[in-house]
Amino acid sequence: ERSAPSGRRITGKCQRGGEAQPQEMALRRSDTGKSLESLLDQDASAAMQGPKYSEAAAAATERAARPGQGMEFENLSYSVVKKQKKEGKWVAKETYLLHDISGQALRGHVTAILGPSGAGKSTFLDALAGRIARGSLEGSVSIDGRPVTTSYMRKVSSYVMQDDQLFPMLTVTETFMFAAEVRLPPSISKSEKKRRVQELLDQLGLQAAAHTYIGDEGRRGVSGGERRRVSIGVDIIHRPSLLFLDEPTSG
């Protein structure tokens, strides 16, 4: 068990190299009304605000930490069966990738999962997001004090994967419009969808690349950082209540 920088405690272990490793999670304050760029740079913004901001943020954190506020996870464990050769025979051995992890992600805050490569961070994120079959996952996940099912979690959340999956022949604007057509309900007008696309371009700093192709190995396109921001934009255009990001700052 280890104290996170915010003072909250996250308990549990992840598997790495055959040994159970501590899984450390840090909470960073965020304002959900700001752009994504500001969410990823909270330390600098907090320093600019001064003592009054710190007092207000501390009060907000205390309110959010009350039971039933945000997502809670208790005793999450996940194991897989691996075959190992022992004395000339294959033997099945159960290996825990996650072991008895408990903690809380506060409403309106950013929760960061920190740990060395191979510690099980992505596996833990998949467990929270309902991307692991419940039959092989032990423990519980709840939102605002209510247990959630895998189908409900997928309705209210969005997941930005580690590897970008975008169409190389589309421009950034076309990519966002395509996402809007697929993810937003028919009741939302075309003009509102275009407005959301422009809003995303502004928030993610992609106006200069709005008409640039995504590209791939055979066609030059946006930069690695721009590609990552496009992937994030695709998954937040429908304004999910909960957002999971696997290595969002890579690239």
C-alpha positions as CSV (number, residue, x, y, z in Angstrom):
1,E,0.0,0.0,0.0
2,R,1.4,3.4,-1.0
3,S,0.3,7.0,-0.6
4,A,-0.6,8.7,-3.9
5,P,0.6,12.3,-4.3
6,S,-2.9,13.6,-3.6
7,G,-3.2,11.9,-0.2
8,R,-5.7,9.3,-1.4
9,R,-4.7,5.7,-1.0
10,I,-4.9,3.1,-3.7
11,T,-4.2,-0.5,-2.7
12,G,-3.4,-3.6,-4.7
13,K,-0.8,-5.3,-6.7
14,C,-0.1,-6.0,-10.4
15,Q,2.0,-8.8,-11.9
16,R,5.4,-8.0,-13.4
17,G,8.2,-10.5,-14.2
18,G,6.7,-13.1,-11.9
19,E,6.6,-10.7,-8.9
20,A,3.7,-8.7,-7.5
21,Q,4.4,-5.0,-7.9
22,P,2.7,-2.1,-6.1
23,Q,0.2,-0.3,-8.4
24,E,0.4,3.4,-7.6
25,M,-2.3,5.8,-8.7
26,A,-2.1,9.6,-8.5
27,L,-5.0,12.0,-8.6
28,R,-4.7,15.3,-10.4
29,R,-7.2,18.1,-10.0
30,S,-9.0,19.1,-13.2
31,D,-11.9,21.3,-14.3
32,T,-14.1,19.3,-16.7
33,G,-15.2,22.6,-18.4
34,K,-11.7,23.3,-19.6
35,S,-10.0,21.9,-22.7
36,L,-8.2,18.6,-22.7
37,E,-4.8,20.3,-23.0
38,S,-5.5,22.1,-19.6
39,L,-6.5,18.8,-18.1
40,L,-3.1,17.3,-18.9
41,D,-1.2,20.3,-17.4
42,Q,-2.7,20.8,-14.0
43,D,0.4,21.5,-12.0
44,A,1.3,24.6,-14.0
45,S,-2.3,26.0,-13.9
46,A,-2.5,25.4,-10.1
47,A,0.8,27.2,-9.5
48,M,-0.6,30.2,-11.5
49,Q,-3.8,30.4,-9.4
50,G,-2.2,30.9,-6.0
51,P,-3.3,30.1,-2.4
52,K,-7.0,30.8,-3.0
53,Y,-7.1,28.2,-5.8
54,S,-5.4,25.7,-3.5
55,E,-8.0,26.2,-0.7
56,A,-10.9,26.0,-3.2
57,A,-9.5,22.9,-4.8
58,A,-9.0,21.2,-1.4
59,A,-12.6,21.9,-0.5
60,A,-13.8,20.5,-3.8
61,T,-11.6,17.4,-3.3
62,E,-13.1,16.9,0.1
63,R,-16.7,17.1,-1.3
64,A,-15.9,14.8,-4.1
65,A,-14.3,12.2,-1.8
66,R,-17.6,11.6,0.0
67,P,-19.0,8.1,-0.5
68,G,-20.9,7.6,-3.8
69,Q,-19.2,10.4,-5.7
70,G,-17.4,9.0,-8.8
71,M,-16.2,5.5,-9.6
72,E,-15.1,3.1,-6.9
73,F,-13.5,-0.3,-7.4
74,E,-13.0,-3.0,-4.7
75,N,-10.9,-6.1,-4.6
76,L,-10.3,-6.3,-8.3
77,S,-8.3,-9.4,-9.3
78,Y,-7.7,-11.0,-12.6
79,S,-5.8,-14.2,-13.4
80,V,-4.9,-16.2,-16.5
81,V,-3.9,-19.8,-16.9
82,K,-0.4,-20.2,-18.5
83,K,1.2,-23.5,-19.6
84,Q,4.7,-24.1,-18.4
85,K,7.0,-27.1,-19.2
86,K,8.1,-28.8,-16.1
87,E,10.2,-32.0,-16.1
88,G,9.2,-32.7,-19.7
89,K,5.5,-32.2,-19.1
90,W,3.2,-29.2,-19.8
91,V,1.7,-27.9,-16.5
92,A,-1.1,-25.4,-16.3
93,K,-0.4,-22.6,-13.8
94,E,-2.7,-19.8,-12.7
95,T,-1.0,-16.4,-12.8
96,Y,-2.5,-13.2,-11.3
97,L,-2.1,-10.1,-13.4
98,L,-4.1,-8.0,-11.0
99,H,-4.5,-8.8,-7.3
100,D,-6.9,-7.3,-4.9
101,I,-6.9,-3.7,-6.1
102,S,-9.2,-1.2,-4.4
103,G,-9.6,2.6,-4.8
104,Q,-11.6,5.5,-6.1
105,A,-11.6,7.9,-9.1
106,L,-13.3,11.1,-8.0
107,R,-15.9,12.8,-10.1
108,G,-14.6,15.8,-12.0
109,H,-11.0,14.8,-11.5
110,V,-8.2,13.1,-13.5
111,T,-6.9,9.8,-12.1
112,A,-3.5,8.7,-13.4
113,I,-2.3,5.2,-13.2
114,L,1.5,5.1,-12.7
115,G,3.9,2.2,-12.8
116,P,6.8,0.7,-14.7
117,S,6.5,-1.0,-18.1
118,G,4.8,-4.3,-17.9
119,A,3.2,-3.7,-14.4
120,G,-0.3,-4.2,-15.7
121,K,-1.5,-0.6,-16.1
122,S,-3.4,-1.4,-19.4
123,T,-4.9,-4.5,-17.9
124,F,-6.1,-2.6,-14.9
125,L,-7.6,0.1,-17.2
126,D,-9.3,-2.6,-19.2
127,A,-10.8,-4.1,-16.0
128,L,-12.3,-0.7,-15.0
129,A,-13.6,-0.1,-18.5
130,G,-15.5,-3.4,-18.7
131,R,-13.2,-4.7,-21.5
132,I,-12.4,-7.9,-19.6
133,A,-14.9,-10.8,-19.4
134,R,-16.7,-10.7,-16.0
135,G,-16.3,-14.4,-15.6
136,S,-12.5,-14.1,-15.3
137,L,-12.5,-10.9,-13.2
138,E,-13.1,-10.8,-9.5
139,G,-14.2,-7.8,-7.5
140,S,-16.7,-4.9,-8.1
141,V,-16.9,-1.6,-9.8
142,S,-19.5,1.0,-9.0
143,I,-20.4,4.6,-10.1
144,D,-22.0,7.0,-7.6
145,G,-22.4,4.0,-5.2
146,R,-24.3,1.8,-7.7
147,P,-22.8,-1.4,-9.1
148,V,-22.4,-1.2,-12.9
149,T,-22.6,-3.8,-15.6
150,T,-20.3,-4.1,-18.6
151,S,-23.0,-2.9,-21.0
152,Y,-23.8,0.2,-18.8
153,M,-20.1,1.1,-18.5
154,R,-19.7,1.0,-22.3
155,K,-22.8,3.3,-22.7
156,V,-21.5,6.0,-20.3
157,S,-17.8,5.8,-21.0
158,S,-15.3,6.1,-23.9
159,Y,-11.9,4.4,-24.3
160,V,-8.9,5.9,-26.1
161,M,-6.7,3.0,-27.0
162,Q,-2.9,3.0,-26.9
163,D,-2.6,2.5,-30.7
164,D,-4.3,5.1,-32.9
165,Q,-6.9,3.6,-35.3
166,L,-7.7,6.2,-37.9
167,F,-8.5,6.3,-41.6
168,P,-5.4,7.6,-43.4
169,M,-7.4,9.0,-46.4
170,L,-9.5,11.4,-44.3
171,T,-8.5,14.8,-43.2
172,V,-8.7,15.8,-39.5
173,T,-12.1,17.6,-40.0
174,E,-13.5,14.7,-42.0
175,T,-12.4,12.3,-39.3
176,F,-14.3,14.3,-36.6
177,M,-17.4,14.6,-38.9
178,F,-17.4,10.9,-39.5
179,A,-17.1,10.3,-35.7
180,A,-20.0,12.7,-35.2
181,E,-22.2,11.0,-37.7
182,V,-21.5,7.6,-36.1
183,R,-21.6,8.5,-32.4
184,L,-24.2,11.2,-32.1
185,P,-27.9,10.4,-32.3
186,P,-30.0,11.3,-35.4
187,S,-31.8,14.0,-33.4
188,I,-28.7,16.2,-33.4
189,S,-28.7,18.5,-36.4
190,K,-26.0,18.7,-39.0
191,S,-25.2,22.2,-37.9
192,E,-24.7,21.1,-34.3
193,K,-22.4,18.3,-35.4
194,K,-20.3,20.8,-37.4
195,R,-20.2,23.1,-34.4
196,R,-18.9,20.3,-32.2
197,V,-16.3,19.5,-34.7
198,Q,-15.1,23.1,-34.7
199,E,-15.1,23.1,-30.9
200,L,-12.9,20.1,-30.8
201,L,-10.5,21.6,-33.3
202,D,-10.1,24.6,-31.1
203,Q,-9.9,22.6,-27.8
204,L,-7.3,20.2,-29.1
205,G,-5.2,22.8,-31.0
206,L,-5.8,21.2,-34.4
207,Q,-7.1,24.2,-36.4
208,A,-3.8,24.4,-38.4
209,A,-4.1,20.7,-39.3
210,A,-7.9,20.8,-39.9
211,H,-7.5,20.0,-43.6
212,T,-4.5,17.8,-43.4
213,Y,-4.8,14.1,-44.2
214,I,-4.3,11.7,-41.3
215,G,-1.8,9.8,-43.5
216,D,0.2,6.6,-43.0
217,E,3.5,5.0,-44.0
218,G,2.8,5.6,-47.7
219,R,1.3,9.1,-47.4
220,R,2.6,12.0,-45.4
221,G,0.0,13.4,-42.9
222,V,-0.3,14.8,-39.5
223,S,2.4,14.6,-36.9
224,G,2.5,12.0,-34.2
225,G,1.2,14.4,-31.5
226,E,-1.6,15.6,-33.8
227,R,-2.6,12.0,-34.6
228,R,-2.8,11.3,-30.9
229,R,-5.1,14.3,-30.3
230,V,-7.3,13.3,-33.2
231,S,-7.8,9.9,-31.6
232,I,-8.8,11.6,-28.3
233,G,-11.2,13.9,-30.2
234,V,-12.9,11.0,-31.9
235,D,-13.7,9.5,-28.5
236,I,-15.0,12.6,-26.8
237,I,-17.1,14.2,-29.5
238,H,-20.2,12.6,-28.0
239,R,-19.2,13.9,-24.5
240,P,-19.0,10.7,-22.5
241,S,-19.4,10.9,-18.7
242,L,-16.3,8.9,-18.1
243,L,-13.2,8.8,-20.3
244,F,-10.5,6.1,-20.2
245,L,-7.1,6.9,-21.9
246,D,-4.3,4.4,-22.4
247,E,-1.0,6.3,-22.6
248,P,-2.7,9.5,-23.8
249,T,0.6,11.5,-23.9
250,S,2.5,9.1,-26.1
251,G,3.7,10.7,-29.4
